Amino acid sequence: MNIDYGDKEFTFDALSPSTTYYFTIYPYTNSGADINYKNEGSAPSAEATTENVILVSIESENFDDNWGNWTPISILGTQVWERDNTYGTNNTACASMTGYNGSGYNENEDWLVSPPLNLDNYTGEVITFMNAQNYNGPDLELLVSMDYDGGGNPNSANWITLPFIQSSGGFAWTYSGKVDLSIYNGNAVYVAFLFTCSNSGSATWELDDIEINGEQEYVVLPEPSNYPQQFTGTGIGLDAKLTWVETSGSQYANGYLIFAGTTSDLPMPVDGIPIQNDSDLSDGQAAVSVLAGNDEFTFTQGLQPYSTYYFVIYPFTNLGTDVNYKTDGSAPTAMALTTDYFDVVIEDEGFNASWGNWTLINVLGWQEWDRLNQYGPDNTNCAAISGYDYGTSQNIENDDWLISPPMNFTDYVHETITFYNAKNYNGPDMELKISTNYDGGDDPYSATWTSLPYIKSGGDFDWAFSGEIDISEFDGDEVYVAFHYTCTQSQSANWEVDVVSITGKQVLGINPQQAGMAAVSIFPNPADEIVNVNQVSDVFSKVEIKALSGRTLQSVELEGMATKLDVRDLSSGVYFLVFINEKNGKTHSEKLIVR
């Protein structure tokens, strides 16, 4: 670190617990290519050992997708806290509040309140955030309360004002500094941002990247008691999906390290040496760490079609240089055979000739979605809506939906949606939503909808490409997406939508040139206990384990594309696995060595 002259201290943060760090200091003059350090003799040195604590995130919110666990509460005035999708840090969303209504100022009192925070479990709690402001008006206040009940009027509770570094204006984003919360205790502590303004003047305030952190004692744990169970790999097109059952026993795992490769010769981790995540299999090898609480991971990068990939999983405790892997005994292994994909257009609509299969639902207000001629990105038709009444020169409160037809996502993977959007004037942003339980009826609010982020138009009716929005986590045979428009009597933007495209990838079957040996693969071979059997599709329904004499020792029904065979009861030697297609009688054989 370079420290300005006149400063006599500096603090390094976010270090590892119970670790000694060493420092040396050199004074210098000038800068750039003329910099001149004093380095003859012995430079002063120092050391410091961090305490046995780790930094834990108690609450974090950037308002990119929604309000998260935070609650806007309006006590006075018609304006409310809103999410601005383009003016946050790094051009993301942020929370924004103003009392200006476009023609004058309204007196306002509006709160943005955190969820209840349990501060009894931490020490050294701090809050940090970014703030920006412009125009003249009262300062935004940061408050904390230990007796707020989480509902109704915050003025019914006792609040303490906390100082923070405030933006100087011009919408310049400013770091708040670390605001100390450590003297406030309880299992339901609230922090809040309070905005006020008068009829004579109002500033505009913006908030982003709120972090509330605390410290907890760091305990070095022994290695996990057991390996995860039922570790299985399945090829899904050009992806390899791994699933497992989490560890049990007296010491659970903090996470799982998975090695992947194109051969079964995979590495073994060493305690104290963390492995950097690399999920790209383009070079034939990869490694990822998955936190406990997850029981699956899918490799999607760099896999080749009609190829076999091998995996091994190691549970671990602790982090960093204290990481402790379970490596004794036999770590679970799996394999997966890839096939290939082809791209499919699930739904495509430009609103040129009609609404197609899309449905318009008007919940509130007399305006509704309309089709405008010649205003689309290619001077074609587009969908458009506004709450502005040109006859009375007033805004009308509206709630309008533009909903897709039901789409069957069960037949595809890697589903995405893209579209173009344009807007003008001030008002709530149009929302992109998706639902897996909407019944297709007249009441969208009867279903659960998830808001999806997208790249929004900057205004002036400029068309913006939404970006490629991943919707692959939503599954089902009746998935709906919707454009949701709202506006108020005080603000109404115009929004336009065009060239909506929803695509997915469908899995190809077996490579015709590899319908023999590559149709099924076994691993490990030689084997000690468990043999993984993988197919690229459900070609074979049964496998028989035969001795060299031809006698059948086991007959096992195959469980789709991934099955585990238990060979612990077999003596050491050579066996044949005979795979049988019971529909057409075709068979395929593989030699198996049991150690």
ZAVOSE-379616 format. One record per residue: residue in one letter; y, x, z of N, C-alpha, C, O in turn. Coordinates in pm, whole numbers, plus 50000, padded with zeros to 5 digits. Example, Ala and Ser with C-alpha at 12.3 -4.5 7.8 and 13.67 -1.06 7.14 Angstrom:
<recs>
a494315131950780495505123050780496705132050780496685142450846s497755128550708498945136750714500035129050787501145134150804
</recs>
This chain:
<recs>
m498805008450000500005000050000501255008750000501325018850070n502235004649920503535010949923504465002550010504634990549986i505065008850112505885001750208507335006450193507595018450183d508264996950190509675000450175510175008250298509725005950410y511105017350273511735024650383512455014650474513095005250428g512335016950601512915007850699511864999150765512054994650878d510754996650695509644989150755508784998650836508525009950793k508344994250952507605003051042506204997851073505525003151161e505784987751001504434982751026503894975850902504654971450815f502594974950894501914967650788500554963450840499914970850915t500104951550800498814946450846497924943550725498304936150635f496734949550725495694946050628494914934150685494554934150803d494644924150601493884912750651492644910550565492414917550466a491854900450604490614896550535489614908050529488964910050427l489494915550640488544926650646487214921950701487084910550746s486214930750699484894927550751484894928550903485634936650959p484084920550971484034921051118483334933651168482494939451100s483714937851289483064949151359482934961351268481884967851264t484004964351196483994975551101485184984551129486294979851152t484934997751126486005007451147486635011251013485925014650918y487925010451006488675014050886489575026050919490065027451031y489775034650818490555047050836491755046850743491685041750631f492855052450793494125051650720494845065150725494725072650821t495585067850619496475079350618497765075350550497775066350466i498875082050586500195077850538500955089650482500965100450541y501605087750366502385098250299503785092850269503895082650201p504835099250315506195095250275506505100550136505935110550092y507405093750066507755098449933509205094949900509815086449964t509725101849800511025098449743510855095049596509815097649536n511905089049538511905085449397510835074949368510235069349460s510605072449240509605062749198509155065849056509705074648991g508165058449009507665060248873507195074448848506535080548932a507545079648731507105093148695507795103948779507345115348781d508865100448850509585110048934509155109449080509755116249163i508165101649113507775100149253507355113649311506685121549246n507765115949436507545129149498507025127049640507775123149730y505725129649660505075127649790505145140249875505095151349822k505265138650005505085149750097503595150550130503055141550194n502945161350085501515162350108501045176150154499855178950158e502045184950189501605197650249501395195350398501965186150456g500605203550457500295201850599499325190150619498585186550527s499315184450738498385173750771499135160350776500025158450859a498765151250689499365137950691498845130150811497665131550845p499665122150875499205114150990498065104850948498075099150839s497095103351037495975094451009495765085251129496245088051239a495065074351107494785064651213493485057551179492995058351067e492955050651275491775042651252491865029951336492555029551438a491155019651293491145006951366489805000251342489295000151229t489224994651446487964987451437488244972451452488814968151552t487844964851354488084950451358487224943851466486164948951502e487694932751515486944925251614485734918451551485634917151429n484844914051637483604907851590483844893051557483244884151618v484754890451460485074876851420485114876251267485324886251199i484924864151216485074861651072486104850751051486284842051137l486764851150936487764841050902487054829250836486284830950741v487314817250888486654805050841487704795250790488734793350853s487434789150676488334778850622488094765750695486984760350690i489124760650762489034747850832489384736350738488734725850740e490414738250656490844728150560491564735050446492344744250468s491284730650325491894736550207492154725550105491284717350078e493364725350049493684714949950494754719849854495774725349895n494494717749722495494721249620495914709249535496724710649443f495374697549565495764684949499495504685049349496104677149276d494614693749303494354694449159493694681749107494044676849000d492724676449182491974664849133492424651849196492454641449129n492774652149324493174640049396493854644249526494244655849541w494004634949619494644638249747493674644849844494074648849953g492404646149807491434652049899491364643750026491254631450020n491414650450140491364643550269492754640850328492874636550442w493804643450249495174641550297495634627150268495184620850172t496544622150352496984608150341498504607350324499234611450414p498994602050212500424599150199500764586250274500054576250259i501814586350353502254574650428503744572550407504544581350439s504124561050353505524557850328506044548750439505524537750459i507054553550511507664545650619508914538450571509184527250613l509674544850482510944539350437511204543550293510954555050256g511684534250213512044537450075510954533649977509794531950015t511324532449851510374528349746509614540149688508524538249633q510154552249698509444563949646508344568249742508424565849863v507314574449687506174579149767505764593049719506154597449611w504974599949803504394612649759503544610149634502774600649628e503714618849536502934617849412502314631349379502744641749429r501304630949294500694643149242501284645949104501144637949012d501954657449093502484661848965501484671448902501134681548963n501014668348781499874675648726500244688248649499344695248602t501514691348635501874702748551502744713148617502904724148564y503314710048733504324719148789503854726548913504664732948980g502574725948946502054733449059501954748349029502274752748918t501514756049126501294770249102500274771848992499304764348986n500474781648904499594784148790499474771948699498444769948634n500524763748694500584752048606499494741848636499044734748545t499054741148762498094731048804498844719648873500074719248873a498094710548932498714699349001499294703749135498914714149188c500194695649189500764698149321501204684749379501254674649309a501534684649508502124672849571503644673649554504234684349568s504264662349523505694662249492506344649749552505744639049555m507594651449600508324640249660509814641449634510394652249647t510424630349596511864629849578512364615849610511604606149602g513624614649648514234601649669515084597249553515724586749560y515104604949445515924601649329515154592049240513994594549209n515764581149199515064570949120515464570648973515124561248902g516154580748928516584581348789518034577748768518644581948670s518594569848861520014566148850520774568148980522004567648981g520044570449088520694572549216519684576349322518524579049291y520124576549448519274580849558518884568949646519684559849668n517664569249694517184559349790516864566249922516304577249922e517204560050032516834565450162515314564650178514704554250153n514714575850218513254576450227512804583650353513504592350405e511624579750401510884587250502509414586650462508794575950466d508854597950423507474598350372506724610050434507234621250441w505484607250477504634617050541503454620350451502944611850378l503014632850457501764637150394500944643550505501244654650549v499904636550550499214639850674497814645350645497094640150561s497454655950715496144662250700495044653450756495334643750826p493784656650727492684650350801492674655750944493334665750972p491944649451036491844654851172491154668551170490134670351104l491724678051243491224691851245490634694851382491304693051484n489404699351385488794703351512489114717951536488474726851481l490124720451620490554734251646489874740051770490134751551806d489004732251836488314737351954487274747951918486864755852003n486854748051792485784757251751486304770451698485514778751652y487624772751703488194784651640489234791051731489664785151830t489624803251696490774810051756491654815151643491224815951528g492884818551676493794824451578494064815751458494214820951347e494134802451476494314793451363495714795051302496704796351374v495774794951170497044795651097497004786150979495934782950928i498184781750936498314774150813499214781850718500244787150759t498844782350592499684788250487499734778450370498814770350352f500804779050291500934770350175502044775750087502804784550127m502134770349968503224773249877504134761149871503674749749869n505464763649867506414752749859507514756049760507884767749742a508034745849696509134747449601510094735649619509674724649657q511374737949590512344727049602513504729149508513734740149456n514234718349487515474718949409516384707449451515944697549510y517674708949421518704699249452519014699149603518364706049681n520004691449640520504691549777519964679649857519954668349810g519534682649976519034672250063518374678250185518264690550194p517924670150280517294675350401516064684050368515394681850268d515804693750455514654702550437513364695050466513324685750547l512324699050398510994694250430510584699750566510884711250598e509904691650647509484696050780507964697450785507234689450727l507504707850855506084709750887505894706251033506554711851120l504974696851062504794691751197503314692751238502424693251154v503084692851369501734692751423501674683151540502624682151617s500554675851554500384666251662498974667151719498014669251646m498884665551852497584665251919497234651351969496184649552030d498114641251946497814627851995497964617051887497944605251919y498114621051762498164611251653496764605251636495774612451639d496684592051617495374585451609494844584451467493774578851445g495574589951370495084590251233495334577451155494884576351041g496024568051212496284555651141497674550351169498254553251273g498204542351075499484535851098500664545251092500654555151019n501674542251170502954549451167502844562551245502574562251365p503044574051180502984586751252504034587851362503864595751455n505094579951355506144580551457505664575751593506364577651693s504484569551599503924565251726503354576951806503014575251923a503234588651744502664600451810503754610651837504874609451789n503404620851916504294632151942504034643151840502894647251819w505094647751776504984658151674505894669751710506994667851763i505424681951682506184694151707506514700651573505634702351489t507774704151554508214710251429507884725151429508144732151527l507304729851318506924743851304507784750451196507984744451091p508294762551220509094769451118508204775351009507084779551035f508724775650887508024782350776509064787650678510224783550681i508654796750593509554802550492509724792450380508754788750314q510954787950357511204777250263511744782550131512434792650126s511404775450025511914778649892513444777849894514024769049957s514084787049825515544787549821516124778549712517344777449700g515264772049633515764762949530515324767049392514594776849375g515774759649293515414762549155513944760749126513424766249029f513254752949212511804750949201511024764049204509964765249144a511574774049275510874786849289509774785449394510044781949509w508544788249355507424787449448507534798549552507734810249517t507394794849679507594804049790506414803149887505984792149923y505914814649928504824815150026505374812050165506384817850206s504724803050237505224798450366505164808950475505824807550578g504374819650454504044828650563502934822550647502584810850629k502394830350739501334825350827501964817950945502624824151029v501764805050950502324796751056501254795051164500174789851137d501584799351285500614799851395500304785751447501204778251483l499024782451451498574769751510497694772151633497124762651687s497594784551677496574788051776496814782051914495894781651996i498044777451943498304771952077497964757052084498084750852190y497544751351970497234737051967495724735251968495034740551882n495214727752065493774726152082493404711452073494254702652089g492154708952047491644695452039490724693851920490704702251830n489964682851920489044680551809489624670951705488934667051610a490904667051722491564658451624493044661951618493904653751648v493324674451578494704679051561495124676051417494354678151324y496344671251398496854668051265498074676851235498884679551324v498194681151110499444686751063499984677450955499224670250890a501294677650937501904668550841503154674650781503824682850845f503454670750659504714674150594505564661450590505134651150538l506764662250645507664650750655508844652550560509584662350571f509014643050468510134642950374511104631750412510694620350434t512374635150419513414625050443514564627450346514784638750301c515294616850315516514618150235517374605950261516934596250323s518604606350214519564595650237520044589950105519664594549997n520884579750115521454573749994522454582849925522834580449810s522884593449996523904602149938523334614749874524034621649800g522084617949901521524629949843520054631549875519584627549981s519324637649781517894639649801517454652349728517734654049610a516784661149800516124672449735514784667749680514274657149717t514224675749592512844673749546511994684949604512344696649590w510884681449670510014691449733508614690649671508114679949637e508024702449658506664703449603505804712049695506304721549756l504514708849705503564716049791502304719249712501874711549626d501714730649744500464734349677499724744649762500304751149849d498424746049734497574756749789497654757449942497944767949998i497394746250007497394745950154496074751850205495004748050160e496174761250298494994767350360495184767250511496204772050562i494214761950583494194762550729492934770050769491824765450747n493134781850830492014790650863491974793451012492994792451081g490804796951060490634801151198489574811951206488894814951108e489444817651323488464828351344487334823251433487554815551527q486124827751403484964824851484484224837851513484294847451435e483504838051624482714849851657481654852251550480974842851507y481524864651509480554868251407479284873251473479314883151547v478184866551448476904870051508475974875051397475744868051299v475454887151414474524892851317473134886851344472584888651453l472594879951247471334872851263470154881051213470324889451125p468964878851268467764885251212467434879351076468014869251037e466514885351005466154880350873465504866550883464984863050989p465514858750776464904845450780463424846050815462724855650783s462964835550883461564835250926460614833750809459534839750808n460984825950711460044822650602460734822850467461964822650456y459904823350364460384821850227460554806950196459934798550260p461394803850097461444789850051460124786049986459364794749941q459854773249980458604768249923458854761549788459974757949753q457744760049714457744752749587458824757849491459554749949431f458904770949477459864777149384459334775149243458274780449208t460064767649161459574763649029460664765548924461834762848950g460274770348807461184771848695460824762348582459654759948555t461844756848517461644747748405462634751048295463834752048321g462144752848173463034754948059463554741648010462784732447982i464874740547999465514728447945466394732947830467554736547850g465854732647711466584738147598466824752947620465874760547642l468084757047613468434771147634468824773947779469454784147807d468454765147870468714767248012467394769448085466324765648037a467494775848201466344777548289466724772148425467564777948494k466124760948465466444754448591465424758348696464214757148675l465924762948812465074766848923465284756949038466404753049068t464194753049102464264744349219463374750249327462434757649299w463684746849453462884751449565463124742649685464074734749687v462274743949785462454737249914462964747650012462374758350025e464054744650081464704754650166463794759650278462794753450312t464174771150334463374777550437463324769350565464234761450594s462264771250640462124765150771461754776150870461644787850832g461564772450997461214782351098462334784451197463354777651192s462154794051286463124796351392464434801951341465484799551401q464414809351230465634814851173465774810251028465034814550939y466734801351006466994796550871467764807050791468284816650847a467814805050660468544814250571469994809950558470304798150564n470884819850540472264817150502472394814950351473334808550304g471434820250277471484818950132470234824750069469304829150136y470244824649934469084829049858469544838149745470464834849671l468894849549732469174858849621468074857049517466884858249548i468474854149394467524852249285467724863149181468814864749127f466664870749154466654880149042465994873448923465034865948939a466514876048803465984870248680465844881248576466614890848577g464874879848487464694889848382463734884948275463104874548287t463644892848170462754889548059461364895348078460474892947997t461164902948186459834907748223459594904148369460524900548442s458344905148410458004901848548458294913248644458114911848765d458754924448591459094936048675460524934248726461484939048666l460654927248839461964924048894462214932049020461264935649090p463484935149052463794943749167463564936749300463374924549307m463594944849407463544940049544464824944449614465204956149601p465494935549687466764939249750466554948349870465444949249924v467624955049911467604964050027468594958850129469734955750094d468174958050254469074953150360470364961350363470344973550347g471464954450385472754961150396473444963550265474574968550263i472794960250154473394962550022473534949049951472554944149894p474724942949954474904930149885474824932049735475204942449682i474324921849666474164922249520475264913849456475474902349493q475954919749360477024912649291476454902149197475464904649128n477074890349195476594879449109476764882948961477814887648919d475694880748885475714882348740474704872548683473504875348680s475184860948638474274850548591474034850948442473374842048388d474554861148372474424862248227473164870248194473034881848233l472234863948122470954870248087470974876647949469924879447891s472174878847894472264884747760471614898447754471024902047652d471714906247863471114919547865469694919447922469124929947948g469134907647942467754906647987467564906848136466414906548182q468644907348215468504907248360469724900748423470824901248367a469524894648540470614887748608470274886548756469124888248796a471284883548837471104881448980472194872249030473354873748994v471824862549113472794853449171472444850849317471264850649354s473464848849399473274844749537473704830149549474794826449504v472864821949608473114807649624473144804749773472204808249845l474214798249821474354795549963473324785250009472904776549932a472914786350134472004776550193472624762650183473844761150185g471774752650173472234739050150472044734950006472134723149973n471794744749919471494742149778470014744749755469444754149811d469384736449674467954738249647467674739049498466554736449453e468704742749420468484744749278469574753649220470674754549274f469254760049110470244767749034469764768248890468564769448864t470704767348795470364767548654471054779248585472284780348590f470274787948520470824798648437471134792748300470274786748236t472384794448256472834788548130473414798748032473704795347917q473604811148077474304820947993473334831447940472564837348014g473394833447810472704844847750471224843247728470564853047693l470654831347747469224829547725468934827447577469734821347505q467804832647532467414831647392466414820147374465674816947467p466384814047256465434803047235463984808047231463714819247188y463064799447275461624801947269461264815347334460514823347278s461824817447453461594829947527461134826647668461424815847721t460414836047730459944834547867460834842647960461104854447934y461274836448068462094843148169461394842148304460744832248336y461544852948382460854854248510461874854748624462984859848607f461484849548740462404848448853461664851448984460474848848998v462414856949080461914858949215463054855449311464224857849280i462714849849428463734845049522463534851149659462414851349711y464634856249719464614862349851465634855249940466824855249907p465224849350052466194843650145466884854750223466304865450242f468124852350270468824862450347469694856050454470034844250446t470034863850554471024860150654472184870050648472064880850590n473314866150708474504874650717475114877350580474604872650478l476204884750579476924887650456477354902350455477234909350556g477844906850341478374920450330477354930850368476174929850333t477814940950439476924952050476475914948150584475034956050616d476034936150640475054931250738473984922450674473134917050744v474024920950543473074912050478471654916550509471334928450503n470794906850541469434909850585468464901050506468384888950527y467734907450412466824900150324465414899550385464984908750454k464724888650359463304888150391462544893850272462594888150163t461854904950292461154911550182459694914350214458964919150127d459244911450336457844913850368456984902950305457474892050276g455704905850283454824896250219455164894750072455714903950010s454834883350016455054880849872456184870849853456074859249893a457244875349791458364866349761457944856449653457224860349561p458364843849661457994833849560458524837649422459634842749408t457714835149321458094838049183457984825249099457304815749137a458664825348987458634814048894458904819148755459264830848736m458734810648659459004814148520459464801648447459254790448494a460094803648331460554792448250460534796448104460854807848069l460134787048019460124789147875461264781147813461354769047834t462124787747739463224780747674462794775147540461824779747481t463524765147493463334760247356464674761847284465134773147266d465284751047243466584751947176467274738447186466684728647230y468544738147144469364726147149469824722347008469834730646917f470184709946992471064706546880472144697146933471884689047022d473334698346878474484690746925474414676346877474054673646763v474764667146967474744652946936476084646746974476614649547082v476624638546888477834630846920477374617846986476734609446922i477704616247114477304604347189478264592847164477844581347147e479544595847163480564585647136481774592547073482184603247116d482334586146971483454592046899484384580646857483964571446786e485634581146899486544570146866487964575246845488504582546927g488564571146732489934574746701490874562846699492074564446675f490344550746724491144538346731491904535646601492944529146604n491394540646488492104538946362491974524646307492974518446271a490734519646301490514506446242490474495446345490834483946315s490034498646469489894488546573489714495846707489894508046716w489354488246809489054494346939487634499746943487224505547044g486874498046835485494502746835484704495746944484774483546959n483954503447020483144497947129483854498947264483244496547368w485134502347263485874503947388486434490447434486704481647352t486604489047565487004476447625488344477947697488554487547771l489244468447674490544468147743490464458447860490044447047844i490864463147979490884454448096492254455348161492684466148201n492924444048172494234443248236494064437748377493664426248395v494364446048478494224442048617495534436648671495534427148750l496664442548629497974438648683499034440948577498974450848504g500014431848569501114433248474500784426848341499614424948308w501814423448264501554416648137501384426248020500884422247915q501804439048036501554448547929500074452747929499404451548032e499584457347817498194462047809498094472647700499024474847623w496934479047696496724489347594496904483247453496474472047426d497554491047367497824486347232497464497547135497354509147174r497294493947007497054504046903498324505546821498834495946763l498844518046819500074520946745499734527646613498934537046608n500354522746505500134528846374501004541246356502174541346393q500414551646300501124563546251501654572746360502344582446329y501344570146487501854578946592500784588246649501064595646743g499564587946594498514597046638498804611346598499764613746525p497994621046644498284635146613498254638346464498894647946421d497514630446384497484632446238498154620746166497764617146055n499164614946232499894603546178498974591546151499224583446062t497894590746231496994579246224497254570446346498174573046423n496434560146363496574551346478496154558446606495404568246602c496634553446718496244558646849496324547346950496914536946923a495724549447067495854539947178497104543547256497404555247276a497844533347300499114535847369499374524947472498904513647458i500134528547575500504518747676501784523147746502054535047763s502584513147787503804515447864504054503147950503704491947912g504674505348065505044494248150506504490148135507004482048213y507174495848036508614492948018508794480347934508214479047826d509594471247984509904458847913511234460647842512294460747905y511184462047709512414464447632513324452247631514534453547610g512774440347653513614428447654514544427747773515694423547760t514044431947890514854431448012515304445248059516024446448158s514874455647986515194469448023514744472648166515444479448241q513564467548202513004469848334511554474548322510874472148223n511114481248429509714485148438508914474148506509384468148603i507734471548456506834461548512505634468848574505024477348509e505304465548699504144471948764502874468148687502624456448659n502074478448654500884476148571499684483848625499814493948693d498494478748592497214485348620496294481748504495794470448496d496054491248413495304488448290494254499148265494494510948288w493074494648217491934503548192491554502948045491614492347981l491154514547992490574515447858489214522147877489134534147904i488134514247862486804518447908485854519947790485804511547700s485094530847792484124533747688482954524047691482804516547789p482114523847588480844516647597479904524147691480144535847722p478824517647737477854524847820477154535747738476794533647623m476974547447801476354558747731475134563447808475144564347931n474064566547735472824571247796472844586347803472664593147701f473084591847924473134606247941471784612347976471654624547983t470764603847998469474609348039468804617347927467924625547954d469204614947804468574621747690469274634747653468864641447558y470334638447728471134650047689471414659247807471194655647923v471894671147776472424680447876473754685647824474074684247706h474524691747914475814697947876476754687947809477384691047708e476844676047864477754666147808479214670147836479534674947944t480064668047737481494671147751482314659947686481814652547601i483564658847727484494649647662485754657247624486234665647701t486284654447508487574659947463488394648547404487844638547358f489714650047406490604640147346491994646147336492244657147386y492884639147271494284642947266495104632547342494774620647342n496174637247408497024628147483498494632147466498824643847447a499344622047472500794624347463501484615047563500994604147590k502624619447616503374611047710504864613247694505314622747630n505614604247754507054605947765507534597647883506874588147926y508704601447935509354594748048508564597548177507464603048175n509174593548289508624596448421507784584848472508124573148452g506714588048538505844577948594504504583948631504244595648600p503644576248697502334581448736501554586548615501664581148505d500764596848638499944602548531498784593248496498244586348583m498434593048370497214586148328496014593748384495994606048383e495024586548434493844592748491492654591248398492474580948333l491834601848393490544601348324489474599748431489404607648524k488624589348417487644586448520486254584548459486114581948340i485244586048544483854584348500483074577348609483314579648728s482134568748569481334561148664479884560148616479624559148497t478964560548712477544558548682477034545248738475854542148722n477904537348803477444524548857478324512648817478204501848876y479184514448721479984503348668479064493948591478204498548515d479234480748609478334471148546478824466248412478194457648350g479964471448365480484467248235481254454248239481614448848134g481524449048361482214436348375483714437348378484294447448338d484354426548428485804425648424486514432748539487734434048537d485744437448640486374443448758485964458048771484914460948829p486764467448718486404481548732486354486048877485644495448911y487114479248965487164483349105485884480049182485744483849298s484974472949119483684470249183482754482449176481694482549238a483154492549100482334504549081482984516649145484144516149188t482234527449151482744540349200483144548849081482344551148990w484394553449081484894561548970485324575149024485914576049132t485034585448950485444599048983486534603448887486364602648765s487664608248940488744613248855488424627248806487934635548882l488704629748680488424642648617489734649348575490604642648519p489894662248601491114669148557491094671548406490034673348347y492264671448347492374674748205493764680448180494664678948262i493944686948066495234692648029496124681347977495774674547880k497264679448042498124668048011499314672247926499774683647930s499784662847849500984664847768502174668247858502304663047968g503014677047809504204680847884505364671247869506414673147931g505194660847786506264651047766506824651247626506324658447539d507854643247603508504642147471507514638047363507704641347246f506444630847401505414626247309504724637847237504194636147127d504714649747299503994661047242502494659047265502064656547378w501704660247159500254658647171499644671147233499934682347190a498794669147334498114680247401496614678147393496114666947408f495894688847367494424688347368493944688847512494384697347589s493054680047549492624678547688491854690447742491714691947863g491354698947652490374708947692488994702847690488844690647682e487984711347698486594706447699486194703647844486034712947923i486034691047878485814686848017484334684748041483694676547975d483794692148135482364691448166482054678748243482614676548351i481174670248190480744658148260479224658048275478614647448290s478604670048271477154670948274476554667748410475354665248419e477374667648517476834664448649476604649548666476014645348766f477054641448572476884626948581475714622848492475694625648373d474734616148553473504612948482473234598048492473724591348583g472454592848400472084578848400472064573248260472524579548164d471514561048249471424554948116472584545548087472644539547980e473534544248184474744536348159475934543248226476394539048331v476404553848163477574561348210478794556648133478764555048011y479884554348206481134549948144482234560148173482264566048281v483134562248077484374569348103485524559748077485384550148002a486664562448141487794553148128489114560748137489214570848206f490114555748067491494560148082492194549548166492254537848126h492724553648282493304544248377494824546448382495284557348417y495574536148347497034536948345497604528348456497194516848474t498554533848532499304526248632500784529648621501144540448574c501624520548664503054523248673503654513948778503014504248819t504864516848820505554508948922506824502948864507174505448749q507484494948944508754489048900509864499248892510894496948828s509654510948958510694521248955510424532048852511344538748806q509154533848814508814544448719507694539848627506704534048672s507854542648499506814539448402506874549548289507864550448216a505804557048275505684566248162505004559248045504314549248064n505214564447924504444560347807503294570247789503514582347793w502074565247768500924574047744500214569947615500104558047583e499744579947542499004577747417497724585947420497714597047473v496664580547362495344587147360494774586047220494924575747153d494104596747175493504596347041492364606447032492244615447116v491534604846930490444614046892489564617147014489414628747054v489004606747072488104608347187486724611947136486174605047050s486164622747187484834627247144484004630947265484404639347346i482844624547278481904627447387480624632647324479974625547247t480274644847356479114651347294478144656347400478504658047516g476924658747359475914664547446474974672947363475074673447240k474064679447430473054687447363471684681447392471354678347506q470894679847286469544674547301468554685947282468744694947200v467474685247360466504696147361465564694847242465004684147218l465384705847167464394706347061463014708747121462894713347235g461984705547048460624707747094460154721947070460964731147062i458854723647057458254736847040458634742546904458654735346805n458924755246900459124762246775457834761446693456804766346738p457874755446575456644753946497455904767046474454684767046464q456614778046465455964790846442455324796446568454574806146563q455624790046683455104795046808454314784146880454274783947003a453704774946806453014763646866451714767646933451094759447001g451294779946916450064784446979450314791147111450464784547213m450364804747111450454812547235451714809247314451684809147437a452824806647245454074804547317454194790547375455134787647449a453214781647340453294768247392453054767747541453504758447607v452364777647595452084777947737452124792547783451744801547708s452574794747906452664808347959452294808048106452564798348176i451644818948152451234819948292451814832548355451964842848288f452124831648484452734842848556452584840348706452734828948749p452294850548787451994864348748450554865648698449714857048726n450284875948627448944878948576448814894048561449364899848467p448084900648653447174895948757447884888148867449084889648890a447094879748936447634871049039446874873049170445704876849170d447574870349282446964871149415446734857349475445664854549529e447764848649467447694835849537448054824049447447264814749430i449264824549389449764813349309450004817949165450524828849142v449624809349069449894811848928450834800848877450554788948891n451964805048818452904795648757452484792748614452294801948534v452354780148582452014775848446453224768348390453684758548448n453734773048276454884766548213454564763048069453924770747997q455024751148027454944746947888456354744447836457254741247914v456554745947707457864742847651458024727847630459144723047610s456934720347633456954705647633455604700947684454704708947710d455464687947697454224682647756453094682647654452564672147619v452714694547607451644695547507450284693347571449474685547520f450024700047683448724699247748448834691347877449834692247948s447824683647907447824675048025446914680148135447024675648249k446004689448105445034694048204444674708548176444694713048061v444364715948282443874729648268442604731148351442504726248463e441634738048293440384741148363440284756148384440504763948291i439954760148507439714774348538438214776748525437414770748596k437854785648432436444788048403436074802548434436864811748412a434844804348485434294817748502433874823048365433824815648267l433564835948360433154841948231431874835548179431604835648059s431074829948271429834823348231430094810248161429184804648100g431334804948170431694792148113431684780848213432044769648178r431284783448337431244773148438432674769548482433494778448506t432964756548492434284751848534434384752548685433574746448756l435364759848735435544761648879436604752148935436454747249047q437634749448859438684740048900439164732248778439174737548667s439564719848801440204711748697441474705948756441424698748856v442624709048696443914705648754444744698048651444894702448537e445274686348693446204679048608447554686248606448084689648711l448104688648489449374695748477450524686148506450524674648462e451504691148580452654683048621453814685548527454774692548561g453734679848408454804681648311454844695948259453834701548218m456064701748263456254714948202456134726448301456164738048259a455984723548430455894734148530454864730248637455014720048704t453824738348651452744735648748452384748548818452434759248758k452004747548947451534759249021450034757649048449594747149094l449264768049020447824768249047447564777149168448064788349176d446764772149262446374779749380445034786549352444014779849335v445054799849346443824807349313443354815749432442574825149415r443814812349553443434820349670441954819349701441404828249766d441274808449657439854806949685438964813849582437744813849595l439584819649479438804826449376438584841149413439474847649466s437394846049383437094860149406437814868549303438194863649197s437994881449335438634890549239437804891149113436574891949119g438454890948998437744891648872438524885648759439724883048772v437844883348645438464878148524438014863748502436834860448516y438994855148468438724841048444439444836548317440304843548264f439074824848272439774818748158440424805748203439824797648273l441694803848160442374791148177442314783748044442824788547943v441684772148044441544764247921442464752147933442244743348017f443484751747849444464740847850444014730147750443614733247638i444074717547794443494706547716444554695847692445224691247784n444674691847566445464680247529444494668547521443704667547426e444534659647621443534648947630443734637947526442864629547507k444904638047458445134627847356444474631547224443864623047158n444604644447184444054648247053442894658047064442314661946962g442534662047187441374670747206441624685447181440704693547196k442874689247143443144703347115443184711347245443574706247350t442764724047235442734732647354443404745947323443614749747208h443734753047431444304766447421443854774447542443834769147653s443474787047523442914795247631443794807247662444414813147573e443854810647790444534822747836443634829947937442974823548019k443614843247929442824851148025443634853348152444824856348146l442974851848268443634853548397442854863648480441624862948490i443574873048539442964882948629443384879648771444574878648799v442404878148861442664875749003442324888349079441224893649065r443284893349160443074905749234442414903149368442164912449443
</recs>
